[in-house]
Amino acid sequence: MSEMSRQIPVAKPVLDELEVEAVRRVVLSGWVTQGPEVAAFEKEFAEFVGASHACAVSNCTTALHLALKAVGVSAGDEVITVSHSFIATANAIRYCGALPAFIDIEAGGYNMNPDLIEAAITPRTKAILCVHQLGMPCDLRRIVEIGRCHSIPVIEDAACAAGSEILGEGQWQRIGRPHGDIACFSFHPRKVVTTGDGGMLTTASDEYDQKFRLWRQHGMSIPDTVRHGSKQVIYEDYPELGYNYRMTDLQAAIGREQLKRLPGLVTRRREVARQYTDRLSGIPGLTTPVEPDWSRSNWQSYCVALPDWIDQRETMQTLLDRGISTRRGIMNIHLEQAYSDKATHRAATSLARSVEAQQGSVILPLYAQMTDFDVVLVVEELLSIPAFAEPTALRAI
Protein backbone atom coordinates (compact mmCIF):
# COMPACT_ATOMS: atom_id res chain seq x y z
CA MET A 1 0.00 0.00 0.00
CA SER A 2 1.54 3.33 -1.04
CA GLU A 3 1.72 6.42 1.19
CA MET A 4 -1.06 7.94 -0.90
CA SER A 5 -3.32 4.93 -0.38
CA ARG A 6 -6.42 5.02 1.75
CA GLN A 7 -5.95 4.73 5.51
CA ILE A 8 -8.18 2.13 7.18
CA PRO A 9 -9.02 2.72 10.86
CA VAL A 10 -10.01 -0.10 13.19
CA ALA A 11 -13.38 1.56 13.84
CA LYS A 12 -15.33 4.58 12.68
CA PRO A 13 -18.65 5.97 13.92
CA VAL A 14 -21.39 6.88 11.46
CA LEU A 15 -22.28 10.54 12.07
CA ASP A 16 -23.62 13.12 9.64
CA GLU A 17 -26.01 16.06 9.28
CA LEU A 18 -28.83 14.19 11.01
CA GLU A 19 -26.88 14.17 14.28
CA VAL A 20 -25.76 17.78 13.69
CA GLU A 21 -29.37 18.89 13.26
CA ALA A 22 -30.45 16.96 16.36
CA VAL A 23 -27.82 18.73 18.47
CA ARG A 24 -28.76 22.08 16.92
CA ARG A 25 -32.38 21.51 17.89
CA VAL A 26 -31.43 20.85 21.51
CA VAL A 27 -29.00 23.78 21.74
CA LEU A 28 -31.68 26.18 20.50
CA SER A 29 -34.23 24.74 22.91
CA GLY A 30 -32.26 26.08 25.87
CA TRP A 31 -32.40 22.75 27.74
CA VAL A 32 -29.14 20.89 27.28
CA THR A 33 -28.73 18.78 30.42
CA GLN A 34 -30.79 15.70 31.36
CA GLY A 35 -34.33 16.40 30.21
CA PRO A 36 -36.94 15.55 27.57
CA GLU A 37 -34.45 14.21 25.00
CA VAL A 38 -33.06 11.77 27.57
CA ALA A 39 -36.59 10.62 28.43
CA ALA A 40 -37.39 10.10 24.75
CA PHE A 41 -34.16 8.21 24.13
CA GLU A 42 -34.86 5.94 27.10
CA LYS A 43 -38.36 5.17 25.83
CA GLU A 44 -37.15 4.44 22.30
CA PHE A 45 -34.24 2.29 23.48
CA ALA A 46 -36.51 0.25 25.78
CA GLU A 47 -38.88 -0.36 22.88
CA PHE A 48 -36.02 -1.32 20.58
CA VAL A 49 -34.58 -4.01 22.86
CA GLY A 50 -37.89 -5.11 24.36
CA ALA A 51 -37.21 -4.00 27.94
CA SER A 52 -39.69 -2.72 30.50
CA HIS A 53 -37.32 0.03 31.58
CA ALA A 54 -34.27 1.85 30.19
CA CYS A 55 -32.31 4.42 32.20
CA ALA A 56 -29.66 6.58 30.53
CA VAL A 57 -26.42 7.43 32.33
CA SER A 58 -23.06 9.03 31.59
CA ASN A 59 -21.26 5.87 30.43
CA CYS A 60 -21.27 2.09 30.73
CA THR A 61 -18.92 2.08 33.73
CA THR A 62 -21.37 4.12 35.75
CA ALA A 63 -24.15 1.83 34.50
CA LEU A 64 -22.26 -1.21 35.80
CA HIS A 65 -21.66 0.51 39.14
CA LEU A 66 -25.36 1.27 39.59
CA ALA A 67 -26.37 -2.23 38.48
CA LEU A 68 -24.07 -3.89 41.00
CA LYS A 69 -25.20 -1.53 43.76
CA ALA A 70 -28.86 -2.21 42.93
CA VAL A 71 -28.52 -5.99 43.39
CA GLY A 72 -26.82 -5.43 46.73
CA VAL A 73 -23.11 -5.84 45.98
CA SER A 74 -21.12 -4.20 48.78
CA ALA A 75 -17.85 -4.34 50.72
CA GLY A 76 -16.52 -7.86 51.25
CA ASP A 77 -18.64 -9.45 48.54
CA GLU A 78 -17.43 -11.22 45.40
CA VAL A 79 -18.72 -10.98 41.85
CA ILE A 80 -17.96 -13.77 39.37
CA THR A 81 -16.76 -12.32 36.09
CA VAL A 82 -13.99 -12.59 33.49
CA SER A 83 -10.54 -11.06 33.50
CA HIS A 84 -10.72 -11.10 29.69
CA SER A 85 -12.54 -7.77 29.37
CA PHE A 86 -11.97 -4.02 29.42
CA ILE A 87 -10.83 -2.96 32.88
CA ALA A 88 -14.11 -1.14 33.60
CA THR A 89 -15.83 -4.50 34.16
CA ALA A 90 -13.75 -5.16 37.26
CA ASN A 91 -13.37 -1.52 38.29
CA ALA A 92 -17.13 -1.21 38.76
CA ILE A 93 -17.01 -4.18 41.15
CA ARG A 94 -14.26 -2.53 43.18
CA TYR A 95 -16.22 0.73 43.32
CA CYS A 96 -18.69 -1.23 45.46
CA GLY A 97 -15.90 -2.41 47.76
CA ALA A 98 -16.25 -5.95 46.41
CA LEU A 99 -13.76 -8.22 44.65
CA PRO A 100 -13.95 -9.72 41.15
CA ALA A 101 -13.62 -13.51 41.12
CA PHE A 102 -12.16 -14.18 37.69
CA ILE A 103 -12.98 -17.29 35.67
CA ASP A 104 -11.60 -18.29 32.28
CA ILE A 105 -13.19 -17.93 28.86
CA GLU A 106 -14.65 -20.66 26.67
CA ALA A 107 -12.61 -22.70 24.21
CA GLY A 108 -12.71 -21.22 20.71
CA GLY A 109 -14.30 -17.95 21.84
CA TYR A 110 -13.87 -14.87 23.99
CA ASN A 111 -16.81 -15.12 26.42
CA MET A 112 -17.24 -16.50 29.93
CA ASN A 113 -17.14 -20.30 30.19
CA PRO A 114 -20.40 -21.28 31.96
CA ASP A 115 -18.91 -24.63 32.96
CA LEU A 116 -16.64 -22.81 35.43
CA ILE A 117 -19.23 -20.73 37.26
CA GLU A 118 -20.58 -23.11 39.89
CA ALA A 119 -17.13 -24.10 41.17
CA ALA A 120 -16.33 -20.39 41.65
CA ILE A 121 -19.38 -19.72 43.84
CA THR A 122 -18.67 -19.11 47.53
CA PRO A 123 -20.76 -17.75 50.42
CA ARG A 124 -19.40 -14.30 49.46
CA THR A 125 -20.71 -14.46 45.86
CA LYS A 126 -23.29 -11.70 45.36
CA ALA A 127 -23.62 -11.50 41.56
CA ILE A 128 -22.51 -12.90 38.21
CA LEU A 129 -21.29 -10.26 35.76
CA CYS A 130 -21.08 -11.76 32.28
CA VAL A 131 -19.76 -9.92 29.21
CA HIS A 132 -20.98 -10.02 25.61
CA GLN A 133 -17.44 -9.63 24.35
CA LEU A 134 -16.90 -7.84 21.02
CA GLY A 135 -20.68 -7.90 20.49
CA MET A 136 -20.87 -11.72 20.44
CA PRO A 137 -23.58 -12.85 22.90
CA CYS A 138 -22.37 -15.06 25.72
CA ASP A 139 -24.31 -18.20 26.67
CA LEU A 140 -27.01 -16.35 28.60
CA ARG A 141 -29.36 -19.30 28.81
CA ARG A 142 -26.91 -21.35 30.84
CA ILE A 143 -25.53 -18.43 32.85
CA VAL A 144 -28.98 -17.20 33.88
CA GLU A 145 -30.04 -20.77 34.68
CA ILE A 146 -27.06 -21.16 37.03
CA GLY A 147 -27.74 -17.79 38.63
CA ARG A 148 -31.38 -18.63 39.30
CA CYS A 149 -30.49 -22.07 40.65
CA HIS A 150 -28.25 -20.43 43.25
CA SER A 151 -30.36 -17.26 43.73
CA ILE A 152 -27.54 -15.09 42.37
CA PRO A 153 -28.42 -12.03 40.24
CA VAL A 154 -27.00 -11.91 36.70
CA ILE A 155 -25.82 -8.59 35.26
CA GLU A 156 -24.94 -8.35 31.57
CA ASP A 157 -22.01 -6.17 30.53
CA ALA A 158 -23.54 -5.47 27.13
CA ALA A 159 -21.21 -2.54 26.41
CA CYS A 160 -20.51 -3.82 22.89
CA ALA A 161 -23.79 -5.59 22.19
CA ALA A 162 -26.42 -3.07 21.04
CA GLY A 163 -28.21 -4.80 18.17
CA SER A 164 -26.96 -8.31 19.00
CA GLU A 165 -29.52 -11.08 19.41
CA ILE A 166 -30.04 -14.51 20.91
CA LEU A 167 -32.59 -17.19 20.07
CA GLY A 168 -35.06 -17.70 22.89
CA GLU A 169 -38.58 -19.09 23.12
CA GLY A 170 -38.46 -19.79 19.39
CA GLN A 171 -37.74 -16.21 18.35
CA TRP A 172 -34.82 -13.82 18.01
CA GLN A 173 -34.56 -11.50 21.01
CA ARG A 174 -32.30 -8.49 21.28
CA ILE A 175 -29.66 -8.25 23.97
CA GLY A 176 -31.00 -5.82 26.55
CA ARG A 177 -34.44 -7.37 26.89
CA PRO A 178 -32.83 -8.15 29.47
CA HIS A 179 -32.37 -11.87 29.92
CA GLY A 180 -30.48 -11.52 33.18
CA ASP A 181 -31.56 -9.04 35.88
CA ILE A 182 -29.92 -5.93 34.38
CA ALA A 183 -28.10 -5.18 31.13
CA CYS A 184 -25.62 -2.31 30.72
CA PHE A 185 -24.71 -0.66 27.40
CA SER A 186 -22.00 1.72 26.18
CA PHE A 187 -22.28 4.47 23.58
CA HIS A 188 -18.55 5.13 23.28
CA PRO A 189 -17.38 6.03 19.73
CA ARG A 190 -15.95 2.53 19.17
CA LYS A 191 -19.36 0.97 19.75
CA VAL A 192 -21.90 0.36 16.97
CA VAL A 193 -23.93 3.40 18.03
CA THR A 194 -22.47 6.38 19.88
CA THR A 195 -23.51 9.46 21.82
CA GLY A 196 -19.90 10.61 22.15
CA ASP A 197 -19.95 8.83 25.48
CA GLY A 198 -22.89 7.51 27.43
CA GLY A 199 -24.54 4.42 28.81
CA MET A 200 -27.89 2.73 29.38
CA LEU A 201 -29.31 0.27 31.91
CA THR A 202 -32.24 -1.96 30.97
CA THR A 203 -34.26 -4.07 33.38
CA ALA A 204 -37.66 -5.62 33.95
CA SER A 205 -37.62 -4.51 37.59
CA ASP A 206 -39.53 -1.39 38.65
CA GLU A 207 -37.51 -1.32 41.87
CA TYR A 208 -34.13 -1.35 40.14
CA ASP A 209 -35.19 1.31 37.65
CA GLN A 210 -36.34 3.62 40.45
CA LYS A 211 -32.99 3.16 42.18
CA PHE A 212 -31.04 3.98 39.00
CA ARG A 213 -33.00 7.19 38.50
CA LEU A 214 -32.48 8.28 42.09
CA TRP A 215 -28.77 7.48 42.25
CA ARG A 216 -27.79 8.91 38.85
CA GLN A 217 -28.78 12.42 39.98
CA HIS A 218 -27.12 12.81 43.40
CA GLY A 219 -29.96 10.97 45.14
CA MET A 220 -32.25 13.93 44.41
CA SER A 221 -35.86 13.07 45.26
CA ILE A 222 -37.37 15.28 42.54
CA PRO A 223 -35.97 15.44 38.98
CA ASP A 224 -35.06 18.82 37.49
CA THR A 225 -37.77 18.49 34.86
CA VAL A 226 -40.48 18.13 37.51
CA ARG A 227 -39.20 21.02 39.62
CA HIS A 228 -38.80 23.38 36.69
CA GLY A 229 -42.20 22.48 35.27
CA SER A 230 -44.10 22.91 38.52
CA LYS A 231 -46.43 25.87 39.13
CA GLN A 232 -45.71 25.52 42.85
CA VAL A 233 -42.43 25.97 44.72
CA ILE A 234 -40.93 22.54 45.34
CA TYR A 235 -38.01 21.70 47.61
CA GLU A 236 -36.14 18.53 46.76
CA ASP A 237 -34.40 16.42 49.35
CA TYR A 238 -31.59 13.84 49.24
CA PRO A 239 -32.60 10.68 51.12
CA GLU A 240 -29.38 8.77 50.35
CA LEU A 241 -25.97 9.00 48.73
CA GLY A 242 -26.14 9.50 44.97
CA TYR A 243 -23.84 10.26 42.06
CA ASN A 244 -23.52 12.62 39.12
CA TYR A 245 -24.09 9.95 36.47
CA ARG A 246 -26.48 11.81 34.17
CA MET A 247 -26.63 11.82 30.39
CA THR A 248 -27.21 15.20 28.73
CA ASP A 249 -29.95 16.03 26.26
CA LEU A 250 -27.22 16.84 23.72
CA GLN A 251 -26.00 13.25 23.91
CA ALA A 252 -29.49 11.78 23.94
CA ALA A 253 -30.47 13.70 20.80
CA ILE A 254 -27.52 12.09 19.00
CA GLY A 255 -28.46 8.72 20.47
CA ARG A 256 -32.00 8.93 19.10
CA GLU A 257 -30.66 9.42 15.57
CA GLN A 258 -28.10 6.65 16.06
CA LEU A 259 -30.80 4.25 17.26
CA LYS A 260 -32.70 4.78 13.99
CA ARG A 261 -29.54 3.76 12.12
CA LEU A 262 -28.80 0.70 14.24
CA PRO A 263 -30.60 -2.01 12.21
CA GLY A 264 -28.90 -0.87 9.00
CA LEU A 265 -25.51 -0.57 10.68
CA VAL A 266 -25.77 -4.11 12.04
CA THR A 267 -26.83 -5.47 8.66
CA ARG A 268 -23.75 -4.00 6.98
CA ARG A 269 -21.41 -5.08 9.78
CA ARG A 270 -22.70 -8.64 9.47
CA GLU A 271 -21.94 -8.54 5.75
CA VAL A 272 -18.39 -7.29 6.37
CA ALA A 273 -17.86 -10.04 8.97
CA ARG A 274 -19.15 -12.65 6.51
CA GLN A 275 -16.68 -11.46 3.89
CA TYR A 276 -13.82 -11.66 6.37
CA THR A 277 -14.81 -15.20 7.35
CA ASP A 278 -15.15 -16.32 3.74
CA ARG A 279 -11.70 -14.98 2.84
CA LEU A 280 -9.84 -16.06 5.99
CA SER A 281 -11.35 -19.49 6.64
CA GLY A 282 -8.98 -22.29 5.78
CA ILE A 283 -5.79 -20.25 6.34
CA PRO A 284 -3.42 -22.63 8.17
CA GLY A 285 -3.21 -21.81 11.88
CA LEU A 286 -5.53 -18.81 11.71
CA THR A 287 -8.85 -19.04 13.59
CA THR A 288 -11.84 -16.87 12.70
CA PRO A 289 -14.61 -16.09 15.23
CA VAL A 290 -17.50 -18.52 15.47
CA GLU A 291 -21.11 -17.37 15.81
CA PRO A 292 -23.17 -20.05 17.62
CA ASP A 293 -26.42 -20.98 15.87
CA TRP A 294 -28.40 -19.46 18.80
CA SER A 295 -26.76 -16.04 18.48
CA ARG A 296 -26.48 -13.13 16.07
CA SER A 297 -23.59 -10.79 16.76
CA ASN A 298 -23.68 -7.11 15.86
CA TRP A 299 -19.99 -7.63 14.97
CA GLN A 300 -18.81 -4.69 17.02
CA SER A 301 -15.34 -6.11 16.36
CA TYR A 302 -13.84 -8.95 14.32
CA CYS A 303 -11.07 -10.75 16.21
CA VAL A 304 -8.87 -13.47 14.70
CA ALA A 305 -6.51 -15.80 16.53
CA LEU A 306 -3.14 -15.78 14.78
CA PRO A 307 -1.11 -18.89 14.00
CA ASP A 308 1.16 -19.61 16.96
CA TRP A 309 4.29 -18.99 14.87
CA ILE A 310 3.27 -15.42 13.98
CA ASP A 311 4.15 -12.53 16.29
CA GLN A 312 1.20 -10.38 17.29
CA ARG A 313 3.02 -7.06 17.69
CA GLU A 314 5.00 -7.46 14.47
CA THR A 315 1.81 -8.27 12.58
CA MET A 316 0.06 -5.19 13.94
CA GLN A 317 3.04 -2.95 13.21
CA THR A 318 3.38 -4.25 9.67
CA LEU A 319 -0.28 -3.54 9.00
CA LEU A 320 -0.02 -0.10 10.61
CA ASP A 321 2.96 0.71 8.38
CA ARG A 322 0.71 -0.15 5.45
CA GLY A 323 -2.08 2.16 6.64
CA ILE A 324 -4.25 -0.43 8.41
CA SER A 325 -5.05 0.03 12.10
CA THR A 326 -5.68 -2.97 14.34
CA ARG A 327 -5.91 -3.67 18.07
CA ARG A 328 -4.47 -6.48 20.14
CA GLY A 329 -6.72 -9.13 21.61
CA ILE A 330 -8.91 -8.15 24.56
CA MET A 331 -6.92 -7.24 27.66
CA ASN A 332 -6.70 -9.35 30.80
CA ILE A 333 -7.47 -7.30 33.87
CA HIS A 334 -5.51 -9.47 36.27
CA LEU A 335 -2.30 -8.71 34.32
CA GLU A 336 -2.65 -4.94 34.76
CA GLN A 337 -0.71 -3.07 37.47
CA ALA A 338 -3.92 -1.87 39.11
CA TYR A 339 -4.70 -5.54 39.83
CA SER A 340 -1.18 -6.77 40.61
CA ASP A 341 -2.02 -6.97 44.32
CA LYS A 342 -3.82 -10.25 45.00
CA ALA A 343 -6.01 -8.40 47.47
CA THR A 344 -7.75 -6.73 44.49
CA HIS A 345 -9.18 -9.92 42.98
CA ARG A 346 -9.45 -13.70 43.16
CA ALA A 347 -8.48 -15.99 40.30
CA ALA A 348 -11.22 -18.56 40.75
CA THR A 349 -9.92 -20.74 37.89
CA SER A 350 -6.92 -20.97 35.64
CA LEU A 351 -6.95 -18.02 33.24
CA ALA A 352 -4.74 -19.66 30.62
CA ARG A 353 -7.21 -19.32 27.75
CA SER A 354 -7.76 -15.66 28.58
CA VAL A 355 -4.03 -14.94 28.48
CA GLU A 356 -3.56 -16.90 25.27
CA ALA A 357 -6.39 -14.96 23.61
CA GLN A 358 -4.90 -11.60 24.56
CA GLN A 359 -1.41 -12.47 23.40
CA GLY A 360 -2.32 -14.31 20.22
CA SER A 361 -5.25 -12.50 18.64
CA VAL A 362 -5.75 -9.33 16.62
CA ILE A 363 -8.85 -7.21 16.05
CA LEU A 364 -9.21 -6.27 12.38
CA PRO A 365 -10.92 -3.11 11.06
CA LEU A 366 -14.69 -3.34 10.92
CA TYR A 367 -17.16 -0.50 10.49
CA ALA A 368 -20.28 0.10 8.45
CA GLN A 369 -18.59 2.41 5.95
CA MET A 370 -16.03 -0.22 4.95
CA THR A 371 -16.25 -1.10 1.28
CA ASP A 372 -15.84 -4.58 -0.14
CA PHE A 373 -12.52 -3.37 -1.53
CA ASP A 374 -11.40 -2.35 1.96
CA VAL A 375 -12.08 -5.86 3.22
CA VAL A 376 -10.12 -7.41 0.35
CA LEU A 377 -7.26 -5.01 1.01
CA VAL A 378 -7.07 -5.83 4.74
CA VAL A 379 -7.08 -9.56 4.04
CA GLU A 380 -4.48 -9.31 1.28
CA GLU A 381 -2.15 -7.19 3.40
CA LEU A 382 -2.53 -9.55 6.36
CA LEU A 383 -1.82 -12.66 4.33
CA SER A 384 1.09 -11.00 2.52
CA ILE A 385 3.06 -10.90 5.77
CA PRO A 386 5.99 -13.26 5.08
CA ALA A 387 5.32 -15.48 8.11
CA PHE A 388 2.03 -16.62 6.56
CA ALA A 389 3.90 -17.89 3.50
CA GLU A 390 6.66 -19.77 5.35
CA PRO A 391 6.73 -23.50 4.64
CA THR A 392 5.40 -25.61 7.47
CA ALA A 393 8.78 -27.32 7.87
CA LEU A 394 10.50 -24.00 8.50
CA ARG A 395 7.98 -22.98 11.17
CA ALA A 396 8.98 -25.89 13.31
CA ILE A 397 12.69 -25.02 13.20
Secondary structure by P-SEA (a helix, b strand, c coil): ccccccccccbbbbbcaaaaaaaaaaaaaccccccaaaaaaaaaaaaaacccbbbbcccaaaaaaaaaaaacccccbbbbbbccccaaaaaaaaaacbbbbbbbbcccccccccccccccccccccbbbbbcccccccaaaaaaaaaaaacbbbbbcccccccbbbbccccccccccccccbbbbbbcccccccccccbbbbcccaaaaaaaaaaacccccccaaaaaacccbbbbbbccccccccccaaaaaaaaaaaaaaaaaaaaaaaaaaaaaaacccccccccccccccccccccbbbbbccccccaaaaaaaaaaacbbbbcccccccccccccccccccccccaaaaaaaaaccccccccccccaaaaaaaaaaaaaccccccccccccc
